[in-house]
């Protein structure tokens, strides 16, 4: 199937058990991301692990987000998504391409990385567990 790009903004409410609102912003909306930073309590940064041509632009966007002052102490979860696609890059490969060891050592915020598949649900329970912990929500 053709890749689906997120071009708008979507709001989704989750219960963890308290209500948490998730705002989804597509990569092409990068220029307006800073307008939402002040209301951000946790950040999920999703990377397409099946598209090596986007690694450099995703890395630049991640570095931009991590260097934003309003996000200096906001916990970050980097999700390497689409691991259900046969040509996906493994977590080890993605960490290497992103130089995640360097990013984590220089970042002011805590950074966690997970592999996920939004299509088949792999890793999504771990994402919810991370969100509960990051937002200090009782399980």
C-alpha positions in Angstrom: 0.0 0.0 0.0 1.0 3.6 -0.5 2.3 5.5 2.5 -0.2 7.8 4.2 1.2 11.2 5.2 -0.3 13.0 8.1 -1.1 16.5 6.7 -3.5 17.9 9.3 -3.9 18.0 13.0 -5.9 15.3 14.8 -7.0 15.3 18.5 -7.6 12.1 20.3 -8.6 11.6 23.9 -7.2 8.6 25.8 -8.1 7.4 29.3 -5.0 6.4 31.3 -7.2 6.3 33.5 -7.5 10.1 33.6 -8.2 11.8 30.3 -5.2 12.7 28.2 -5.5 14.6 24.9 -3.1 13.5 22.1 -2.5 16.0 19.3 -1.1 14.5 16.1 0.8 16.8 13.9 2.2 15.6 10.5 5.8 16.1 9.6 4.9 18.6 6.9 3.4 20.8 9.6 6.8 21.2 11.3 6.8 25.0 10.9 3.7 25.2 13.2 4.8 22.7 15.8 6.3 25.3 18.1 2.9 26.9 18.6 1.9 23.7 20.5 5.0 23.3 22.7 3.8 25.2 25.7 0.9 22.9 26.2 2.9 19.7 25.8 3.4 17.4 28.8 4.9 14.4 26.9 6.1 14.1 23.3 5.8 11.1 21.0 8.0 11.5 17.9 7.0 8.9 15.2 9.6 7.9 12.6 8.8 5.7 9.6 11.2 2.8 10.0 10.4 1.5 6.5 11.5 4.7 4.7 15.3 5.2 4.7 15.0 8.3 2.5 13.3 10.2 5.3 15.9 9.4 8.0 17.9 12.6 7.6 14.9 14.9 7.6 13.3 13.1 10.6 16.6 13.4 12.5 16.8 17.1 11.8 13.2 17.6 13.0 13.9 15.5 16.1 16.9 17.7 16.9 14.9 20.8 16.4 12.2 19.6 18.8 14.7 18.5 21.4 16.4 21.9 21.3 13.2 23.9 21.8 13.2 25.6 25.2 9.6 24.8 26.2 10.3 21.1 25.7 13.6 21.1 27.7 12.2 18.8 30.4 9.4 17.1 28.6 9.8 13.3 28.4 10.2 12.1 24.8 9.3 8.8 23.3 10.7 8.1 19.8 8.6 5.5 18.0 10.2 3.7 15.1 6.9 2.7 13.4 6.0 0.3 10.6 8.0 -2.6 11.8 5.3 -4.8 10.2 6.6 -3.8 6.7 9.2 -6.4 5.4 11.8 -3.7 4.5 11.7 -1.9 7.9 15.0 -0.9 9.5 15.6 -2.5 12.9 15.9 -0.6 16.1 19.7 -1.1 16.1 19.9 0.3 12.5 17.6 3.2 13.3 19.6 4.1 16.5 22.8 4.0 14.4 21.4 6.1 11.6 20.0 8.7 14.0 23.1 8.6 16.2 20.7 8.2 19.1 23.5 7.6 21.6 24.8 11.1 20.9 21.3 12.6 20.9 20.4 11.0 24.2 23.7 12.1 25.9 23.2 15.7 24.8 19.4 16.0 25.3 18.1 17.7 28.4 15.0 15.6 28.5 14.6 11.8 29.1 14.3 9.9 25.8 12.9 6.4 25.3 12.8 4.5 22.1 10.4 1.8 21.0 9.5 -0.2 17.9 5.9 -0.2 16.9 3.4 -1.1 14.3 0.3 1.0 14.2 -1.2 -1.5 11.8 -0.9 -4.7 13.9 -0.6 -3.1 17.3 2.9 -4.2 18.1 4.4 -2.1 20.9 1.2 0.0 21.5 0.8 -1.4 25.0 4.3 -0.3 25.8 3.5 3.2 24.5 0.5 3.4 26.8 2.6 2.2 29.7 5.2 4.9 28.9 2.6 7.6 28.7 1.1 6.6 32.1 4.6 6.8 33.6 5.6 10.0 31.8 2.4 11.7 32.9 2.6 10.1 36.4 -0.9 8.6 35.9 -1.7 5.8 38.3 -2.1 2.5 36.4 
